[in-house]
Amino acid sequence: MANAEAEPTKSTRKTTGKKKAAKSSAAPGSVAYDEKAIQTLDALEHIRLRTGMYIGRLGNGSHPLDGIYVMLKEVVDNAIDEFIMGAGKRVEIGREGDTVTVRDFGRGIPLGKLVDCVSQINTGGKYNDDVFQFSVGLNGVGTKAVNALAADFVATSWRDGKYRRARFARGKLEKDQKGKQGDAPDGTEVCFTPDPEIFGSYQWNEEFIEHRLRYYAFLNRGVALVYNGRKFQSNRGLADLLDYEIGEDTPLYDTVHCSAERVEFAFTHTNSYGESYFAFVNGQYTNDGGTHQSAFREGLLKGINEFAKKNYAGEDIRDGIVGAIAIKLQDPVFESQTKNKLGSTEVRSWIVPAVRQEVVKWLHQHPDDAKALLEKVQANERIRKELASIKKEARERAKKVAIRIPKLTDCKVHFDDARGDRRDESTIFLAEGDSAAGVMVPCRDVQTQAIFSLKGKPLNCHGLKRDAIYKNEELYNIMRALGIEDGIEGLRYNRVVIATDADVDGMHIRNLLLTYFLRYFEELVVKGHLYVLETPLFRVRNKKETRYCYSEAERDGALEQIKGPEVTRFKGLGEISPKEFGQFIGEDMRLAPVAVKNLSEVGKVLDFVMGKNTPQRREFIVENLVTDVV
């Protein structure tokens, strides 16, 4: 379990009174809107100016979704596309310092179009279905974005004993070479260095790179990816993926694994709560699932019921399941630019029967495993019926207390609200007490930001059964506020943000909430909906300038640059005025995504952090103690 570091926009936040005043004093019509105000940007200039539109978050390399890893993905994707088309079974990746090199042994980019393919938007071979049948990156942007955002970018293509090498700097062509090199195998090599002008101070994380390459191997059986001498290869595809994710957690039966021409899937059950899925389209991880995941679940339900000659409820079959599905699809339709959720409706017609048929066949062929699966389903059914009365009591108790959910100040747009295009912006803050909530409510965006005020410290639910969270008023109200009483499919907000004070009590509350979500709503974390709000620890200011610092190092840097400063240490969110706090949950809000390396890590971390091993935990704290002298 990791609390990934939030994306820092700058090392400190800085506001200058004069600049703000000048901006606010300008009347709407005081700036001339004429022909001179209209600008036309070169495509690569637009990528550098609006980087987030092309690669999402910038980051500093401390989170696997940071921009530098997206750049690596775009280049490796092209090499994998060659493998999918049967050209080249090996991809070599190397890193030296900040520079990464990717070499495939595919067909090689046609030499006459090399420069265009890496620098001209909407140029590429992936529009031709005969050349690239299954690809996610159909908009011709990927490698061009890498080029534009790289301080140095070199693309080389070898074909039929000839080569061409083009060198760029920040998207501008600097050198173009051609020649003969008869001993070089066909293929393409791309070497790039992310531009510090765009990304600031960043650092590659070996673990993130290796994790991404491992998944490429799971999704493309037979391809060998070699990174700095370490080889990643999979023979069992998605079955290997689930083994990796489950780790030391013992599955209840051997992983079911089936592979057809356009669909591959695998699943098993564990003793965990909820459902966890890993869904892919043409190698793209769709962390919000979509129509292919829904069709997989439907086919699974039909297959098990057909084999058992029963009519089990879907929730009884799926509770505790860990599954993966990967499909190949021409012209996939996604519900957003980030490709997190597949929207292609036609896939249901062929995924459902394919999954149903393979599940029935597998269950007949593996009677012992089929027996273990059905025993799990029957246990789920029994527990659900026992829990139904407890849920009913909780709902009736809540209705007696209040018609509305206590301590919830709601917003107008929700994650499940089909009315608006702002639903992905919806956020609920779990604030530490009425004091913090009182600061946040006046300065929030009423359209997209909801505030739930926590009442004291939540129950430590580690090791407790599921009925405990329905019997506990505070935890039940959190469920009601989020809409997840019956699972995360009812989640009303795209982002769930823990907002606690930067002190010992705040950290304890944060850990208790993390335990709650990871134990009972693991998928909410795996799908990337859970965050921690980062607020400044210090304010350093004088009459001319104010800086907000998120660490002692930032504070010390500000003290060296600001003359005659006044330093304030924020120990609680309630100490910041609403007017001042608004900027910390506005456009520049710093959110640290809560991420897990793999599912097997969750149980081990919770046992250590929240279990009964007090002596070992105390020893760890003492050995890793960092004193905070203010």
Rosetta blueprint (number, residue, H / E / L):
1 M L
2 A E
3 N E
4 A L
5 E L
6 A L
7 E L
8 P L
9 T L
10 K L
11 S L
12 T L
13 R E
14 K E
15 T E
16 T E
17 G H
18 K H
19 K H
20 K H
21 A H
22 A H
23 K H
24 S H
25 S H
26 A L
27 A L
28 P L
29 G L
30 S L
31 V L
32 A L
33 Y L
34 D L
35 E H
36 K H
37 A H
38 I L
39 Q L
40 T L
41 L L
42 D L
43 A H
44 L H
45 E H
46 H H
47 I H
48 R H
49 L H
50 R L
51 T H
52 G H
53 M H
54 Y H
55 I H
56 G L
57 R L
58 L L
59 G L
60 N L
61 G L
62 S L
63 H L
64 P L
65 L L
66 D L
67 G H
68 I H
69 Y H
70 V H
71 M H
72 L H
73 K H
74 E H
75 V H
76 V H
77 D H
78 N H
79 A H
80 I H
81 D H
82 E H
83 F H
84 I H
85 M L
86 G L
87 A L
88 G L
89 K L
90 R E
91 V E
92 E E
93 I E
94 G E
95 R E
96 E E
97 G L
98 D L
99 T E
100 V E
101 T E
102 V E
103 R E
104 D E
105 F L
106 G L
107 R L
108 G L
109 I L
110 P L
111 L H
112 G H
113 K H
114 L H
115 V H
116 D H
117 C H
118 V H
119 S H
120 Q L
121 I L
122 N L
123 T L
124 G L
125 G L
126 K L
127 Y L
128 N L
129 D L
130 D L
131 V L
132 F L
133 Q L
134 F L
135 S L
136 V L
137 G L
138 L L
139 N L
140 G L
141 V L
142 G H
143 T H
144 K H
145 A H
146 V H
147 N H
148 A H
149 L L
150 A E
151 A E
152 D E
153 F E
154 V E
155 A E
156 T E
157 S E
158 W E
159 R E
160 D L
161 G L
162 K E
163 Y E
164 R E
165 R E
166 A E
167 R E
168 F E
169 A E
170 R L
171 G L
172 K E
173 L E
174 E E
175 K E
176 D E
177 Q E
178 K E
179 G E
180 K E
181 Q L
182 G L
183 D L
184 A L
185 P L
186 D L
187 G E
188 T E
189 E E
190 V E
191 C E
192 F E
193 T E
194 P E
195 D L
196 P H
197 E H
198 I H
199 F H
200 G L
201 S L
202 Y L
203 Q L
204 W L
205 N L
206 E H
207 E H
208 F H
209 I H
210 E H
211 H H
212 R H
213 L H
214 R H
215 Y H
216 Y H
217 A H
218 F H
219 L H
220 N L
221 R L
222 G L
223 V L
224 A E
225 L E
226 V E
227 Y E
228 N L
229 G L
230 R E
231 K E
232 F E
233 Q L
234 S L
235 N L
236 R L
237 G L
238 L H
239 A H
240 D H
241 L H
242 L H
243 D H
244 Y H
245 E H
246 I H
247 G L
248 E L
249 D L
250 T L
251 P L
252 L L
253 Y L
254 D L
255 T L
256 V E
257 H E
258 C E
259 S E
260 A L
261 E L
262 R L
263 V E
264 E E
265 F E
266 A E
267 F E
268 T E
269 H E
270 T L
271 N L
272 S L
273 Y L
274 G L
275 E L
276 S E
277 Y E
278 F E
279 A E
280 F E
281 V E
282 N L
283 G L
284 Q E
285 Y E
286 T L
287 N L
288 D L
289 G L
290 G E
291 T H
292 H H
293 Q H
294 S H
295 A H
296 F H
297 R H
298 E H
299 G H
300 L H
301 L H
302 K H
303 G H
304 I H
305 N H
306 E H
307 F H
308 A H
309 K L
310 K L
311 N L
312 Y L
313 A L
314 G H
315 E H
316 D H
317 I H
318 R H
319 D L
320 G L
321 I E
322 V E
323 G E
324 A E
325 I E
326 A E
327 I E
328 K L
329 L L
330 Q L
331 D L
332 P L
333 V L
334 F E
335 E L
336 S L
337 Q L
338 T L
339 K L
340 N L
341 K L
342 L E
343 G L
344 S L
345 T H
346 E H
347 V H
348 R H
349 S H
350 W H
351 I H
352 V H
353 P H
354 A H
355 V H
356 R H
357 Q H
358 E H
359 V H
360 V H
361 K H
362 W H
363 L H
364 H H
365 Q H
366 H L
367 P H
368 D H
369 D H
370 A H
371 K H
372 A H
373 L H
374 L H
375 E H
376 K H
377 V H
378 Q H
379 A H
380 N H
381 E H
382 R H
383 I H
384 R H
385 K H
386 E H
387 L H
388 A H
389 S H
390 I H
391 K H
392 K H
393 E H
394 A H
395 R H
396 E H
397 R H
398 A H
399 K H
400 K H
401 V H
402 A L
403 I L
404 R L
405 I L
406 P L
407 K L
408 L E
409 T E
410 D L
411 C L
412 K L
413 V L
414 H L
415 F L
416 D L
417 D L
418 A L
419 R L
420 G L
421 D L
422 R L
423 R H
424 D H
425 E H
426 S L
427 T E
428 I E
429 F E
430 L E
431 A E
432 E L
433 G H
434 D H
435 S H
436 A H
437 A H
438 G H
439 V H
440 M H
441 V H
442 P H
443 C H
444 R L
445 D L
446 V L
447 Q L
448 T L
449 Q E
450 A E
451 I E
452 F E
453 S E
454 L L
455 K L
456 G L
457 K L
458 P L
459 L L
460 N L
461 C L
462 H L
463 G L
464 L L
465 K L
466 R L
467 D H
468 A H
469 I H
470 Y H
471 K H
472 N L
473 E H
474 E H
475 L H
476 Y H
477 N H
478 I H
479 M H
480 R H
481 A H
482 L H
483 G L
484 I L
485 E L
486 D L
487 G L
488 I H
489 E H
490 G H
491 L L
492 R L
493 Y L
494 N L
495 R E
496 V E
497 V E
498 I E
499 A E
500 T L
501 D L
502 A L
503 D L
504 V H
505 D H
506 G H
507 M H
508 H H
509 I H
510 R H
511 N H
512 L H
513 L H
514 L H
515 T H
516 Y H
517 F H
518 L H
519 R H
520 Y H
521 F L
522 E H
523 E H
524 L H
525 V H
526 V H
527 K L
528 G L
529 H L
530 L E
531 Y E
532 V E
533 L E
534 E E
535 T L
536 P L
537 L L
538 F E
539 R E
540 V E
541 R E
542 N L
543 K L
544 K L
545 E E
546 T E
547 R E
548 Y E
549 C E
550 Y L
551 S L
552 E H
553 A H
554 E H
555 R H
556 D H
557 G H
558 A H
559 L H
560 E H
561 Q H
562 I L
563 K L
564 G L
565 P L
566 E E
567 V E
568 T E
569 R E
570 F L
571 K L
572 G L
573 L H
574 G H
575 E H
576 I L
577 S L
578 P H
579 K H
580 E H
581 F H
582 G H
583 Q H
584 F H
585 I H
586 G L
587 E L
588 D L
589 M L
590 R E
591 L E
592 A E
593 P E
594 V E
595 A E
596 V L
597 K L
598 N L
599 L H
600 S H
601 E H
602 V H
603 G H
604 K H
605 V H
606 L H
607 D H
608 F H
609 V H
610 M H
611 G L
612 K L
613 N L
614 T H
615 P H
616 Q H
617 R H
618 R H
619 E H
620 F H
621 I H
622 V H
623 E H
624 N L
625 L L
626 V L
627 T L
628 D L
629 V L
630 V L
